Amino acid sequence: MILIECPYCGPRDETEYHYGGQAHVAYPADPHALSDREWAQYLFYRENRKGLFAERWSHSGGCRRWFNAVRDTVSYEIKAVYKAGEPQPDLAALANPAAAAPANATAPATATAPSTASEGAAK
């Protein structure tokens, strides 16, 4: 069972949600000007990526709002959730969080110099 974090309600069971397809698919500016082939491309052709993928989800059993989630299609792990209309997180940073962290964040702690003369004399 998967817990999905609704950005409005918090974590809930996956049975409360409905999948809405690929996120960030722009609606055509002038759909009447599209050929049948272009319209079919818009309606039916989506990425089928292995790995991190931005998806739309509806919390149909809760607040009934739409939001986006970045999910790993291999492990089903949800890496990020964000409200509809917000920019998509950097997929490369989500795929490798250690590379996105500052260099000193993973460095081991180092000893510091004594702050007073009495501490130095005690050593």
Secondary structure, DSSP 8 states (H G I E B T S, - for coil): --EEEETTTEEEEGGG-EEEEES-----S-GGG--HHHHHHHHH-----SSEEEEEEE-TTTT--EEEEEEETTT--EEEEEETTS----HHHHH-HHHHS-GGGSS-------SSHHHHHH-
